[in-house]
Amino acid sequence: MNPTPTSTVDALTGTVKGPGELPHEYLFITADNRRARIGEFVYYLAHDGTEERRIIGNITQRRLVRNLPDAFLSDPETPPSIVSALIGLDGDGCELYEITVETIGYFSRRLGDFVNPRIPPQPGDGVFLASSETLSDVLSARHAGEVGSAHVGSLLTREAGEVPVVLSIKDVVSTHLAILASTGSGKSYTAGVLVEELMMPYNRASVLIVDPHGEYDTLRSIEDDTRFHDKQDGYAPEVRIFTHDRVKVRFSSLTEADIKYLLPEGTSDKMLHYLSQAYRKLTASERGERGLWGYHDLRDAVTSEKYGEDDGRGSSGNVGSIDALLWRMDSRFDKPGSIFSDSEHIPLSDLFKPGRCTVLQLSDIEQNEQQVVVATLLRRVNKARMATVREEAEPHSDSFLPYPVFTLLEEAHRFAPAGQTVVSTNVLKQILSEGRKFGVGIGLITQRPGKLDQDVLSQCMTQIIMRIVNPIDQDTVAKSVEGAGRQLLAELPALTKGQAVISGVGVNTPVMCRVRERITKHGGETFDAPQEWARWHTKEERQHREQDDAVLASPKPEKKVEKIRGFQI
């Protein structure tokens, strides 16, 4: 009869040696090198009153304490087991390992969380490898497919899919999320997996993605995939893509700080003083209080600063500064194709709706304008949620948002850079600290945690951390992320693409996760330059280029748009 697989049975794997260096650690000895891996889960039995508890812990360190002599290992042609057998040693049990375990505690069904009873194991107690069935029941805050669940992958130390890792969407959205990884480690891929889960029938979330690179338009395939539909009530998710030419910011939604931030370098303090005076007078007027003003109203208010308030005569002392200020304002706000409009902006009801994922593509917008777009949008969202929760918003108005929302910010270090003051940082800090009360969730995605404001990062209470090699970024994560232990964070450089350490309130305990395969196509794949160069010289590509050249030379330009591949004329 074959023994039961260890994945379904709690297997005895070692014996307790004694306490570790830290109060919440203990050591055990084992000869089982394959199962006693970093990130694996084991437990010992302890009596807590009348109850017998399984005190689960996480393996954080391994040390070889007995091994074969070096001479046994010197000949690669002769296996060490043969040499040891010749002198009467069991070759399979010669190596012994001292394993350090960080105690987590027993899982309380009543609390839905781990409780550490502070009962250390005794030397000689057995240490068991927790079965996959046991771990599936206690590691994740939700089960896959439940309302409020996000199945993002499986436990890295077990076979793929054996122990699902499932996040609690309620906790992720209410206390915010950070996805941190080096370039090419899979952060955007993982974000796509999370968005897929948010759009499933058991979540039907309202999601906005701020996409500076145009990587998320492939999510549109969600609309036609029946795996995201619910036939019983007809639910079908919606994906909206707003390209840069559709992004508009109503000028009256800009604060004084926004306008000053957008002015070119070299704007003097004197110019900013006149701008402040004009802005305050305009917003204090009846028209200003109603928000019915635009750029040219502000321009007129600045122009009026040329003249004295008492006698209406010109003041030669300020004319030069005000003219220079007007030139700077015109160069920023009064130009063709500007994103700033006197009356137009994207209504919040177009961006947010349960069951809708909106992608805001900012790839062709200047970085400082991107920051202002994000600042004004998040400010509007936060005010709308506050007004709605407090029952101060009129139904069907732009300040009425009767459901929680979640916003994912790609390249988050652009919008809250460390050591710099940009207009979007303070808005983010306010939402990250207060958004929980009003149902405004934020997800930050960055490849450079060291360049992200640490106050912003530290307020994201669920973290998905992938491979990070840069020492500055590693140090930032270690200082800002409280949920994951130092030993797990030490594993970050060794993670490969699609592997992550997940910690924080979204899971019951930090875990090493293998991210599941995406349902939709990933839009952020790296170009294979050599393959593209080689394809350029293929016969088919040469023929296509010759056809395009012939069409361009044709005297009938009205047919060019139909024939030329990739051109718009």
Secondary structure by P-SEA (a helix, b strand, c coil): ccccccccccccccccccccccccbbbbbbcccccccccbbbbbbbbcccccccbbbbbccccccccccccccccccccaaaaaaaacccccccbbbbbbbbbbccccccccccccccccccccbbbbcccaaaaaacccccccccccccccccccccccccbbbbbcaaaaaacbbbbbbcccccaaaaaaaaaaaaaccccccbbbbbcccccccccccccccccccccccbbbbbbbbbcccccccccccccaaaaaaaccccccaaaaaaaaaaaaaaaaccccccccccaaaaaaaaaaccccccccccccccaaaaaaaaaaaaaccccccccccccccccccccccccbbbbbbcccccaaaaaaaaaaaaaaaaaaaaaaaaccccccccccccbbbbbbbccccccccccccccaaaaaaaaaacccccbbbbbbbbcccccccaaaaaacccccccccccaaaaaaaaaccccccaaaaaacccccccbbbbbccccccccccccccccccccccccaaaaaaaaaacaaaaaaaaaaaaaaacccccccccccccccc
